[in-house]
Amino acid sequence: MVQVAIERGGRTAEARQDAIGEEIVLLRCAAETTLAAIHELLGAPERFALVGAKRVLAFDSAVILACVRTVGGRPRKLIGCVPITEDPVLAVARAILHATNRVVEALPNADEAPADVGD
């Protein structure tokens, strides 16, 4: 099971989803769960759709690349990249936040703390 909790401006949102299978299935599940928590936190219609998330070797380091696209308005692709230091699921959640924070920070209440990953 993948569980993601995020916080913004003193509010917390949590999402859970079961994942069974190879690492790619777990990474996609982690990305979808993170997006679900973001949407719950924002309390608005879905703003992002997952394009994909995967482990990549770059410069002799393992990283997670995550790509989301915006929903509604002018479509944009947003990319997040985070090194895998321990847990690839946590790295996926951080990569999704890395991709979406620029848009989320521009939403109402932007003066409050941006979304961040909780353990």
C-alpha positions in Angstrom: 0.0 0.0 0.0 1.1 3.5 -0.8 0.2 6.3 1.6 0.9 10.0 1.0 0.3 12.9 3.4 1.0 16.5 2.3 0.5 19.8 4.1 -0.1 23.3 2.9 -1.0 26.3 5.0 -1.7 24.2 8.1 -4.0 21.9 6.3 -3.2 18.2 5.7 -4.5 15.8 3.1 -3.9 12.1 2.9 -4.4 9.5 0.2 -3.9 5.8 0.1 -3.9 3.2 -2.7 -2.9 -0.5 -3.0 -0.2 -1.5 -5.4 0.8 -5.0 -6.4 3.4 -5.7 -9.0 6.8 -4.7 -10.3 8.5 -1.4 -9.4 7.0 0.5 -12.3 3.5 -0.3 -11.0 4.5 0.9 -7.5 6.0 4.1 -8.9 2.9 4.9 -10.9 0.7 4.2 -7.9 2.8 6.5 -5.7 2.5 9.2 -8.4 -1.3 8.8 -8.6 -1.7 8.8 -4.8 0.4 12.0 -4.5 -1.8 13.7 -7.1 -5.0 12.5 -5.3 -3.6 14.1 -2.1 -2.8 17.3 -3.9 -6.4 17.5 -5.3 -7.9 16.7 -1.9 -5.8 19.5 -0.3 -6.7 22.0 -3.0 -10.4 21.1 -2.6 -11.0 22.0 -6.3 -11.5 20.1 -9.5 -8.6 18.1 -10.7 -5.8 20.3 -11.9 -3.2 17.7 -12.9 -3.2 14.4 -14.8 -0.3 12.0 -14.6 1.7 11.4 -17.7 4.2 9.1 -16.1 6.9 8.4 -13.5 10.0 6.3 -13.9 13.4 5.5 -12.5 16.2 6.8 -14.7 20.0 6.6 -14.5 21.6 9.9 -15.1 25.2 10.9 -14.4 25.8 7.7 -12.5 22.8 8.4 -10.1 19.4 6.9 -9.9 16.7 9.6 -10.2 12.9 9.7 -10.5 11.4 11.7 -13.4 7.8 12.5 -13.1 5.6 14.3 -15.7 2.1 15.7 -15.2 0.0 17.8 -17.4 -2.3 20.6 -16.4 -6.1 20.0 -16.8 -8.2 22.9 -18.0 -7.0 26.2 -19.4 -3.8 26.2 -21.5 -2.3 22.7 -21.3 1.2 22.5 -19.9 3.5 19.6 -19.1 5.4 19.9 -15.8 8.4 17.8 -15.0 9.8 16.9 -11.6 13.2 15.2 -10.9 14.4 13.9 -7.6 17.4 11.7 -6.7 16.6 8.4 -5.1 18.4 8.4 -1.8 16.5 5.6 0.0 12.8 5.0 -0.8 11.8 5.2 -4.5 8.1 5.8 -3.4 9.1 8.8 -1.4 11.2 10.0 -4.3 8.2 9.7 -6.7 6.0 11.8 -4.3 8.7 14.4 -4.1 9.1 14.5 -7.9 5.4 15.0 -8.3 5.5 17.9 -5.8 8.6 19.3 -7.6 6.6 19.3 -10.8 3.4 20.8 -9.4 4.6 23.2 -6.7 5.2 26.0 -9.2 1.5 25.9 -10.2 0.2 25.2 -6.7 2.1 28.1 -5.2 0.4 30.5 -7.7 -3.1 29.4 -6.6 -5.0 31.3 -3.9 -3.4 31.2 -0.5 0.0 31.2 -2.2 1.4 33.2 0.8 0.9 30.1 2.9 3.4 27.3 3.0 3.8 25.2 -0.3 2.9 21.6 -0.4 5.5 19.2 1.1 5.8 15.5 1.6 5.0 14.1 5.0 6.5 10.8 6.1 
